[in-house]
């Protein structure tokens, strides 16, 4: 009797395993699998775990206190306008090394949208000719 029950239980497990393995092999890529349902369930479980971990946080934390301020290596936090890096500072080396190209492009710049469309059409035509020839 015990042997029969064990065979039934083991057979049930094997049948469930075969069903799960056939379900998981929706798209086998050789280096993994892709099944949107499985990945969706994994994402839901990950969000649920993150929500549970978030629940362990301190309930009495106040974001207005001194502890919540950004640490800037001991420097005081200035207004957002003063903290913002200007693009001229970020790209200074790039612009300085290619100043001659930038000056030519700046002279060509008119601000007229139809000029940009013309340049786009001309360059696309050149690319289509190159692709067609090669």
N, C-alpha and C positions, 0 to 999 in steps of 0.2 A: 504494500500500500504506500509506504514512504517512497519507494523507488518510483512508483507511478506519479506521485505528487511532484517529486523532484524533476521528473522528465517533463511534466506539464509546465512547471514553472520555468525550467530551462528553455523549453520550446517557445514559451511565451516571450521570454527575454530575447531569444534569437529572432523571433518574428518582429518584435518591436525594433531591434537593432537593424534588421534588414530594411524595414520601412524608413527608419531615420536615415540610414546611409543612402538609400535611393533618393530620398528627399534632398539630402545635402549635395548630391552630385548633379544638381541642376545644370551647372555650367562648369565643367572641370577644365581648367586652363593649363594644366601640367605643373603649374607652380602655385596653385591655390584653387579656390572655388568662389563662385559668385552666385549668391542667391539673395535677392533683395529681402525676402521675408526673414531669413536668418540674420542678415545685417541689421534689419530694422529692429528685431527682437534684441540683438546685442546692444544697439544704441539706446533702446528704452531701458534696458537693465543698467547700462552705464550712467544714464541720467538719474535713474532711481538711486544708485549707489552714491552719486555725487550729492543728491538731495539729502540722503541720510547723513552723509559726512558733514554737510552744511548745517544740519540740525544740531550737531555737537558743538557748534561755535558758541561764543559768549553772547548771552542775551542782553547783558548790561553794557555792551560796547556802544560808545557814543562817538559818532564820526566828527563831531564838532570840536572835540578836545585836541590838545596839543599832540597826542600820540598819533592821531590820524593824518597829520601833515606830511607832505612829501619830504624825504630827506635829500638834501642837495649838498652833501658833504659839509654841512655846517653853515652854508650860505643861506641868507634869508630868501624866502620865496617872493619874487617880485610879481608885478601885474603880468597877466598873460601876454600883453602887447610887448612888454620889455623882455620876456623870456623867449619869445619867438625868434628863431634863427632866420635871418633873411637869406634868400636864395643867392644873393651876391656873395655872401660869406661862405655858403656851403659849396658853391661851384666856382669859387675864385680861381683855383689852379687850373681847372678845365677851361674856363673862359680866357685866362691869361695865356695859356699855351696855344689856343686856337683863336686868338684875337683877330688874325687876318681873315679867317673864315667867317667869324661872327660879324666883322665890319661889312664884308660883302653881302651877307644875308640881311643885315640891318638896312643896307641901302636898297635892297630888293623888296623889303617889307613895305607894303602900302596900306595894309589894313582892309583892303577891299576883298570881299569873299569871292567875287568872280575871278580875281587873279589866282587865288588858291585853287579854285576849281580848274582853271586853265592849266596850272602847273601839274595838278593831279592827272588830268587827261593826257597831257604831253608825256609825262613819265610812264603812265600805264601803256600808252601807245608804243613807247620805246621798249618797254619790257615785253609786250606782246610780239613785237618784231623780233627781238632777241630770242624769245622762246620759240617762235615760229621758224626761225632760221636754224636753230640748233636742234 
